[in-house]
């Protein structure tokens, strides 16, 4: 994991060597500063295929941290129009993550067919972000992509 991180991941202060990442990996094996409950660090493949990511959850954080997605240019055109109709932050806005969270919450509560614009935003963002993942990050998120593809509306 440390070798992969040294080659493919960047912190806000730039790249780090394998020793830096090895220390973080060792700490992460025991706990996470990102979540209070260790259960939030565990993902079941069947749940990833059948449930949407939890708004504001650890999985979305990982997706955002790992992806090379540029929300201003790499998202489907219909997504920006859906944001505008909803009165939510556009993809190039700093608050776009809140838009995605709000849309996921609405779709999880009421279903995609009852809120097509919210579904357009949630599905469009997740699909584009997963497609923009570098290296083997796609292995973790493939079940999410399969679940999105299986939902027709």
Rosetta blueprint (number, residue, H / E / L):
1 X L
2 X H
3 X H
4 X H
5 X H
6 X H
7 X H
8 X H
9 X L
10 X L
11 X E
12 X L
13 X L
14 X E
15 X L
16 X L
17 X L
18 X H
19 X H
20 X H
21 X H
22 X H
23 X H
24 X H
25 X H
26 X H
27 X H
28 X H
29 X H
30 X H
31 X L
32 X L
33 X L
34 X L
35 X L
36 X L
37 X L
38 X H
39 X H
40 X H
41 X H
42 X L
43 X L
44 X L
45 X H
46 X H
47 X H
48 X H
49 X H
50 X H
51 X L
52 X L
53 X L
54 X L
55 X L
56 X L
57 X L
58 X H
59 X H
60 X H
61 X H
62 X H
63 X H
64 X H
65 X H
66 X H
67 X E
68 X L
69 X L
70 X L
71 X L
72 X L
73 X L
74 X L
75 X L
76 X L
77 X H
78 X H
79 X H
80 X H
81 X H
82 X H
83 X H
84 X H
85 X H
86 X H
87 X L
88 X L
89 X L
90 X L
91 X L
92 X L
93 X L
94 X L
95 X L
96 X H
97 X H
98 X H
99 X H
100 X H
101 X H
102 X H
103 X H
104 X H
105 X H
106 X H
107 X H
108 X H
109 X H
110 X H
111 X L
112 X H
113 X H
114 X H
115 X L
116 X H
117 X H
118 X H
119 X H
120 X H
121 X H
122 X H
123 X H
124 X H
125 X H
126 X H
127 X H
128 X H
129 X H
130 X H
131 X H
132 X L
133 X E
134 X L
135 X L
136 X L
137 X H
138 X H
139 X H
140 X H
141 X H
142 X H
143 X H
144 X H
145 X H
146 X H
147 X H
148 X H
149 X H
150 X H
151 X L
152 X L
153 X L
